[in-house]
């Protein structure tokens, strides 16, 4: 039996981001939680950092 470890997070998003998330979840036919988890996971895997001005630094090919 394998055990899956995770962390529960609570976040606040603006109404604008919530509207975009709801639009995306309807298009993808996923729940809001599944859509948010997929998008956050994708972003964190792709980018090692993001500045206050919105500039991103992509991760290397090895994920680090």
N, C-alpha and C positions, 0 to 999 in steps of 0.2 A: 504494500500500500504506500503510495507516495503522498506526501503532505505538501500542500501549496501554501506558501507564506505570502502575505501581502500587507499593505498598509491602507487604512481607511482615511480618506481626506475629505474635508468639507471645504468648498470654495464658494466665493461670491462672484457672480458674473453679471455684467450690465444687462439691461433689457435688450440692447442691440445684439449682444453676443448670444443671449438666450433665444432671441428670434431666429438668428442664423443657425443655431444648434437645432432648434425645432424644425426648421426648414430642411436641414440636412438629415435629421432622423426620419422625417417623413419620406424623403427621397430614397434613403437607403433601406427603409423598412426595418430599422433597428430601434431599440428603446433609447431614451435620452441618455441613460447611464452607459449603455453599450457604445453609443456614438461618441460620447465624451471620452470614455476610456480609450477607445480606438484612436481618436484624434490626439489626445495628450500623449499616449504611448508612441505614436508615430512621430510627433514633434520632438519628444525627448530623445528618441533614437537618432533622429536626423541632425539635431543641433546640439552643440556642446554648450553654447551660451547665447544670450540675447541681451543687447544693451537697452538702456532706458529709451534710446531713440529708435529702437526697433531693428537695429542691425544685428544680423545673426552670424554665428560662426558654425559652419557645418562640421560634423564629426568626420573623422577619417574613415576609410573603407572598412576598418576593423571594429567600428562602433565606438572608438574611444578618442 
